Amino acid sequence: MKSNTTVLAFGVSISCAALLTACGSDNHEPSNNVASARTAAMACSELAGAQIDSAFTFLSTNGATIDRAVLVAADDPANRSGEYCQVNGSIKPMDKSAPDIKVQINLPSQWNGKSLHYGGGGFHGVLQTALNHPEGSLLYGEDFLGRGDVTPALKNGPPTPLRQGYATFGSDSGHQAVSIWEGSFALNEEALRNFSVDQLKKTKDLALHLMQRRYGAQPKQVYFAGGSEGGREALKLVQEYPRDYQGVIAVYPVLNWIPKALHDNQMARELYAASGANWITPEQNTRINTAVKAACDALDGAKDGVVSNIVACAAKEAEILQSLRCPVDGATNGCLSEGQINVVRAFNTPMQFNYPLANGFSTMPGYSQLVGADIGILFGTRPVPAMPPTEDKDGLMGVWSDRVARFMIAKDPNLNPLEFDAQAFQSNILKVSQLLDATKTDISEFKNAGGKLIIIHGTEDQMVTPYGTIDYFNALKTRFGEQALGDFAKFYLIPGFSHGSGTFYARMETIAALDDWVVQKKAPQALVVEDQNPGNSKRTRPACEWPSYPQYNNQGDVNAATSFTCKLP
């Protein structure tokens, strides 16, 4: 997890008749003829019940059905996105035992000629409605599956992409579940392939097919935005379907899916070894975080609770750990035993693999707790986990890696994750790494097609280490060169931002920046990020391109971006 005429870009000739609609003009301008003879309600209702032949995509399906198409009125009390046609459909699998891909496609009555594909989160299984701000926009006021608004201030904030005229769409990733932590779908091979990337291509192709039918034209621009798993999807699309999207936004991407799972499984085994003898308590985790802030907060010139200069902070690791170490093992004042120090060090240290994974990947970076991230959620609230572990009490990424190990790698629902042997499953690991990992650095075709990529991560990410994204972007820089890479890809590392929250809960208008870059050829310049946390005076910082960070100028309002300058460490 890119062209306007995708099927032709891959050498498959599909006639307009096969797609049951006219192809539209070469310049992709929306046609007024389709809608002029009938109302928006009529145009919407005509989509309901449609049976769409498998020719809508070159990937294998048994076609698609439109289960529902309803015009949502602009004055509907629950609607904040203007008048649109809500289309819900099902893409049928080849394997009759595989689940459908459930999709939602929102077609605004006042279309701007553009479209936006939304990514999902976790293991999906829940429909991404694409009705609110996508997580990748950094304007989201809802969870990353678009289920409700959890930031009331955004109700009167920037208009949603749908309100702006974008046709928006998303899916459930090709299976249905009650929780985004459910992984058993992966026992079915077609469902796993769909989850990896196929469902994205199929969903996009169906969405464009319906836009052609509704508007008489293809969109001029097709964008994708997603965070977490949606960030992995974003990079996977850049790597696998480089001509399908003109612009892509990836926020804290789980790009190293399988290496991360192996690292998290190893961390869980170390954390819970010897019946949890070296488990980190919530109180000890707080002490670690306090020690890091005390050592590193002021390294950017401003003591504001945010560690911005993570390079200088990393150099203080030994000093920080020494301040946490118990003078004598067995002390009970909240200090850490030698065994616990080793657990903390392991969580924050790269893991080397003794065989390369997809794209030659050989090292999984550690977490960023020792430069400011609060990873207490990874330690859980009890020293001995349930079997299987649960997300409410056990280390969360241990729970995540349990699902990956049992259902995606071993294909054994009864596997004990604390007894998982990666060596015994090497061939399976390599197979799913090829499917899921978004670590390919040769994205030349995306660059040559004029695609633009924005990547964003936070230094305090407690679930997906920012060092993985840093390593990937550095690898891109090695391949393309700094200047050539900057012409089509930007990476912003935001201090204090975590996985959808953080000391600095980042908010930034990335969709507008991406659209300007694609359409107006104006590369993002002087972007500003705002803190959404209550009580922080809506403080702002410059969004700095990695490896620079915001350094306080030693004068001016510490809550204003103008008082900071992006500086190299």
Beta strands, then each sheet from edge to edge (+ up, - down):
strand 1: 51-52
strand 2: 64-72
strand 3: 84-91
strand 4: 101-108
strand 5: 114-118
strand 6: 167-171
strand 7: 221-227
strand 8: 247-251
strand 9: 351-352
strand 10: 363-364
strand 11: 452-458
strand 12: 489-494
strand 13: 506-507
strand 14: 528-531
strand 15: 540-542
strand 16: 549-552
strand 17: 564-567
sheet 1: 1+ 2- 3+ 4- 6+ 5+ 7+ 8+ 11+ 12+
sheet 2: 9+ 10-
sheet 3: 13+ 14- 15+
sheet 4: 16+ 17-
end
